[in-house]
Amino acid sequence: MSEILTAGTVWGVLLTIAAYGLGAYISRKTGHPMCNPLLLGTIAVIIVLTVCGIPYTEYKQGASIVSWALLPATVSLAVPLYEKLDLLKKNLAAVLTGIITGVITSLAVILGLSVLFHLSKSQAVTLLPKSVTTAIGMDVSASLGGMPALTGAAIAVTGIAGNLSAEFVCRLLKITDPVAKGIGIGTASHAIGTSRAMEMGETEGAMSGLSIAAAGIITALLAPLAAGFLH
Amino acid sequence: MKYIYQFARILAVCFAGEVLAKILPLPVPASVYGLVLLLVLLCTGVLKKEQVADCAKFLVAVMPMMFVPAVAGVMDLTGEIRAMFIPFVLACIPGTMVILGAGGFAAQKMIDRKRGADHV
């Protein structure tokens, strides 16, 4: 039965769009950050593949054109970053200090956990880029010898955690400036966190969006150094 | 044809990024080289925003969907997840709160200091 479904060339793409569409629909209806379209869409795909007995490798091949579009999409992040360049210039010192502090903290947290739990190098580098946007994070994970799929899952969970905890953390540490809030949220929890920052205010949202690309670039540069500490 | 040309410009930048990733010894992915290169082209005015913006914004808007096939790969990694479940959860939840706090706190301190300096 499943051979008939997977015999053609379009089913993988169609399944991806249908699953993500379902996730986006539930997300819009509930409005809850736990109902993240990527997370729900992925779960839906896994359920369909498991129920129909289709091996993941076949789906991966069927949907390869969807994954192929990631490179041009990631490069395209330069356009929203370019549009926020004035905001960046105006707050340059705070932006750079905040993002670099966030990225170094992120790398230090993962190095600490890998010592504490005796993680292998492959396990540690899988978690190393978990705070940055999925495109850059999965690439960094792959190029350092990690497990990109697991990095992708970690990135989605991280985004949800940042989205849900942002207000609490800012209140706890008396982070009151909208620029500072946005930088913290974007650096720690990429686009999923940014959607909460946008609800907090326009400046918060713009700074958070800017931090996504900047933190991604800085992580891509620093993660290999951090990986050097691992055995 | 407008959109095809926009897409072709973005692909040309991707291609340059792939070439850079191949020839430079840094372990930086092609996507990051491409992103920085496109930003430089826009800032220097070599490319005008209008020459790529429609296509770029569309790609960015649908990007989350593009991760579904790759992340679904976790279905073949259940053993690997079980092996590192606790550090995975600690890194993603409390870890993220620490990173958010550190980045935001550092930025807040810089802003406070600048504001203080402005007043003096």
Contacts between the chains, C-beta under 8 A, distances in Angstrom:
chain1	res1	chain2	res2	distance
A	12	B	69	7.3
A	16	B	65	6.6
A	16	B	68	5.0
A	16	B	69	6.0
A	17	B	65	6.9
A	19	B	68	6.3
A	20	B	64	7.4
A	20	B	65	4.2
A	20	B	68	5.5
A	37	B	64	6.1
A	37	B	65	7.7
A	38	B	64	4.8
A	38	B	65	7.6
A	38	B	67	5.7
A	38	B	68	6.6
A	38	B	71	6.8
A	41	B	65	7.0
A	41	B	68	4.9
A	42	B	67	7.9
A	42	B	68	5.4
A	42	B	71	4.6
A	42	B	72	5.2
A	42	B	74	7.6
A	45	B	68	5.9
A	45	B	69	7.7
A	45	B	72	4.6
A	46	B	72	5.6
A	46	B	74	7.7
A	46	B	75	4.7
A	49	B	72	7.3
A	49	B	75	6.8
A	50	B	75	7.1
A	56	B	72	6.6
A	56	B	73	6.2
A	56	B	75	5.4
A	56	B	76	5.0
A	59	B	69	6.8
A	59	B	72	6.7
A	60	B	69	5.8
A	60	B	70	8.0
A	60	B	72	7.8
A	60	B	73	6.9
A	63	B	68	7.6
A	63	B	69	3.9
A	64	B	69	7.4
A	66	B	65	7.1
A	66	B	66	5.4
A	66	B	68	7.2
A	66	B	69	5.5
A	67	B	66	6.3
A	67	B	69	5.0
A	67	B	70	5.8
A	69	B	59	6.8
A	69	B	62	8.0
A	69	B	66	5.4
A	70	B	31	7.5
A	70	B	63	7.2
A	70	B	66	4.8
A	70	B	67	7.4
A	71	B	14	5.1
A	71	B	17	7.7
A	71	B	18	7.9
A	71	B	30	6.7
A	71	B	31	5.6
A	71	B	34	7.1
A	72	B	7	7.2
A	72	B	10	4.9
A	72	B	11	6.0
A	72	B	14	5.4
A	72	B	59	5.7
A	73	B	59	4.0
A	73	B	60	6.2
A	73	B	62	7.4
A	73	B	63	4.3
A	73	B	66	6.1
A	74	B	31	3.9
A	74	B	32	7.9
A	74	B	34	7.1
A	74	B	35	6.2
A	74	B	63	7.6
A	75	B	10	6.0
A	75	B	13	5.5
A	75	B	14	5.3
A	75	B	17	6.5
A	75	B	31	6.3
A	75	B	34	3.7
A	75	B	35	5.3
A	75	B	37	7.9
A	75	B	38	5.5
A	76	B	10	6.0
A	76	B	38	7.5
A	76	B	52	7.4
A	76	B	55	7.4
A	76	B	56	3.6
A	76	B	57	7.5
A	76	B	59	4.5
A	76	B	60	5.2
A	77	B	35	5.6
A	77	B	60	6.2
A	78	B	34	8.0
A	78	B	35	5.0
A	78	B	36	7.6
A	78	B	38	3.7
A	78	B	39	4.2
A	78	B	42	6.5
A	78	B	56	7.5
A	79	B	38	7.5
A	79	B	42	7.4
A	79	B	49	6.8
A	79	B	52	6.4
A	79	B	53	5.6
A	79	B	56	4.1
A	79	B	57	6.5
A	79	B	60	7.2
A	80	B	57	7.7
A	80	B	60	6.4
A	81	B	35	7.7
A	81	B	39	6.0
A	82	B	39	5.9
A	82	B	42	4.5
A	82	B	43	6.9
A	82	B	49	6.7
A	83	B	49	7.7
A	85	B	43	7.2
A	91	B	111	7.6
A	93	B	110	5.3
A	93	B	114	6.7
A	94	B	107	4.6
A	94	B	110	4.0
A	94	B	111	4.9
A	94	B	114	7.1
A	95	B	107	7.0
A	97	B	106	5.0
A	97	B	107	6.2
A	97	B	109	7.8
A	97	B	110	4.7
A	98	B	103	4.7
A	98	B	104	6.6
A	98	B	106	5.0
A	98	B	107	3.0
A	98	B	110	7.1
A	99	B	103	6.4
A	101	B	102	5.4
A	101	B	103	5.5
A	101	B	105	7.8
A	101	B	106	3.7
A	101	B	107	7.8
A	102	B	99	5.3
A	102	B	100	7.5
A	102	B	102	5.7
A	102	B	103	2.8
A	102	B	104	8.0
A	102	B	106	7.4
A	103	B	103	7.9
A	105	B	98	6.3
A	105	B	99	5.0
A	105	B	102	4.0
A	105	B	103	7.0
A	106	B	95	7.5
A	106	B	99	4.7
A	109	B	91	6.6
A	109	B	95	4.6
A	109	B	98	6.0
A	109	B	99	6.6
A	110	B	91	5.9
A	110	B	95	7.4
A	113	B	87	4.7
A	113	B	90	6.0
A	113	B	91	5.6
A	113	B	95	7.3
A	114	B	87	7.2
A	116	B	87	7.5
A	117	B	84	7.2
A	117	B	86	6.8
A	117	B	87	4.4
A	119	B	84	6.3
A	119	B	87	6.1
A	123	B	80	7.8
A	123	B	83	7.3
A	123	B	84	5.0
A	123	B	87	7.6
A	126	B	84	7.9
A	127	B	84	8.0
A	127	B	87	7.0
A	127	B	88	6.9
A	127	B	91	4.8
A	130	B	91	6.0
A	130	B	92	6.4
A	130	B	95	7.8
A	131	B	96	6.7
A	131	B	99	5.7
A	134	B	63	8.0
A	134	B	64	7.7
A	134	B	67	4.8
A	134	B	71	7.9
A	135	B	31	5.7
A	135	B	63	7.0
A	135	B	67	7.8
A	136	B	29	6.7
A	136	B	31	6.2
A	136	B	32	6.0
A	138	B	67	7.6
A	138	B	70	6.2
A	139	B	29	3.4
A	139	B	30	7.6
A	139	B	31	5.5
A	139	B	32	7.4
A	140	B	29	6.3
A	142	B	29	7.8
A	143	B	27	5.1
A	143	B	28	7.9
A	143	B	29	5.7
A	144	B	27	6.6
A	147	B	77	6.2
A	147	B	80	6.2
A	148	B	70	6.2
A	148	B	73	7.4
A	149	B	70	5.9
A	149	B	71	6.0
A	149	B	72	7.5
A	149	B	73	3.0
A	149	B	74	5.0
A	149	B	76	7.7
A	149	B	77	5.9
A	150	B	74	6.0
A	150	B	77	5.6
A	150	B	80	6.3
A	150	B	81	6.7
A	150	B	88	7.9
A	152	B	67	5.7
A	152	B	70	5.5
A	152	B	71	3.8
A	152	B	73	7.7
A	152	B	74	7.6
A	153	B	71	5.7
A	153	B	74	5.0
A	153	B	81	7.9
A	154	B	88	6.3
A	154	B	91	6.8
A	154	B	92	5.5
A	156	B	71	6.8
A	157	B	92	4.2
A	157	B	93	7.4
A	158	B	91	7.8
A	158	B	92	4.8
A	158	B	95	7.7
A	158	B	96	4.9
A	161	B	92	5.7
A	161	B	93	4.6
A	161	B	96	4.4
A	161	B	97	7.0
A	162	B	96	5.0
A	162	B	97	7.8
A	162	B	100	5.6
A	165	B	96	7.1
A	165	B	97	4.9
A	165	B	100	6.9
A	166	B	100	6.4
A	168	B	97	8.0
A	169	B	97	5.3
A	169	B	100	5.1
A	169	B	101	4.9
A	169	B	104	7.2
A	170	B	104	6.2
A	172	B	101	7.3
A	173	B	101	5.0
A	173	B	104	6.8
A	173	B	105	5.1
A	173	B	108	7.8
A	174	B	108	7.5
A	175	B	101	7.5
A	175	B	104	4.1
A	175	B	105	6.0
A	175	B	107	7.8
A	175	B	108	4.8
A	176	B	108	7.1
A	177	B	107	7.4
A	177	B	108	5.5
A	177	B	111	4.9
A	177	B	112	7.9
A	179	B	107	6.5
A	179	B	111	6.2
A	180	B	104	5.0
A	180	B	105	7.6
A	180	B	107	3.9
A	180	B	108	3.9
A	180	B	111	5.8
A	181	B	104	5.9
A	183	B	103	5.6
A	183	B	104	6.2
A	183	B	107	4.4
A	184	B	100	4.6
A	184	B	101	6.7
A	184	B	102	7.7
A	184	B	103	4.2
A	184	B	104	2.5
A	184	B	105	7.3
A	184	B	107	6.7
A	185	B	100	6.1
A	185	B	104	7.3
A	187	B	99	6.7
A	187	B	100	7.4
A	187	B	103	4.1
A	188	B	96	5.2
A	188	B	97	7.8
A	188	B	99	4.0
A	188	B	100	3.6
A	188	B	103	6.1
A	189	B	96	5.8
A	189	B	100	6.5
A	191	B	64	7.2
A	193	B	100	7.5
A	211	B	103	7.7
A	213	B	35	6.6
A	216	B	32	7.0
A	216	B	35	7.8
A	217	B	32	5.7
A	217	B	35	6.9
A	217	B	36	6.5
A	220	B	28	5.0
A	220	B	29	6.2
A	220	B	32	4.5
A	221	B	26	7.6
A	221	B	28	6.5
A	224	B	26	7.4
A	224	B	27	4.3
A	224	B	28	8.0
